[in-house]
Amino acid sequence: MRSITYLHVRARSASSTTGRLTIGQTTVTCRLGRSGRAQRKREGDGASPIGIWQLEQVYFRDGRLPRPRTGLAVRASRKTDAWCEDPADGRYNRKITVRPGEGNENFWRVDGAYDVVIPTRHNSRPRVKGGGSAIFFHLTRVGSSVTAGCIAIARRDMEKILARCGPVTLLVIWPPEGGPPGALRRSPSRPARR
């Protein structure tokens, strides 16, 4: 099966925390940031950033679920995998290695939200300090109806969606008024592989 190019995320208003994620003819419920969506993302604002964002490598929690079937690169996460959310740190908005239990956004969470987690290229080139970090596509948390700015879907839906994703797949977070995807801010293209 060919990879789908776009995962479209839409919601009724800028402050909506629940939306619809559509890939081809399939639509599922998704969770957005606790502050809804924002055109200008800031660290800690709780908003999902409006724009077109490249999906990165899939990390999954081996032992909790099987390796996802997808056209994206996949790797089992480790206890030491985390994402830097400190704007004062030179590693801001990058994957880092930490001691188990050390700060930042750890991939091995008790709540299972990152049993499947896919970083996006939001605020990656250039990285703007305070421009928002750790914008992921991940699993919903039991008992939570919001994220801190990520897009989250149920595990059964993630399995179906990932099976249709590949290196060309982009996450499109639409503004409330809609508009053509070309008008949205876009993550930078991947450099050509040598």
PyMOL commands that set and color helices and strands:
alter all, ss='L'
color gray80, all
select helices_A, chain A and resi 155-162+181-183
alter helices_A, ss='H'
color red, helices_A
select strands_A, chain A and resi 6-10+18-23+26-31+37-38+48-49+51-54+58-60+74-76+81-83+95-97+105-106+116-119+136-139+151-153+170-173
alter strands_A, ss='S'
color yellow, strands_A
deselect
rebuild
show_as cartoon
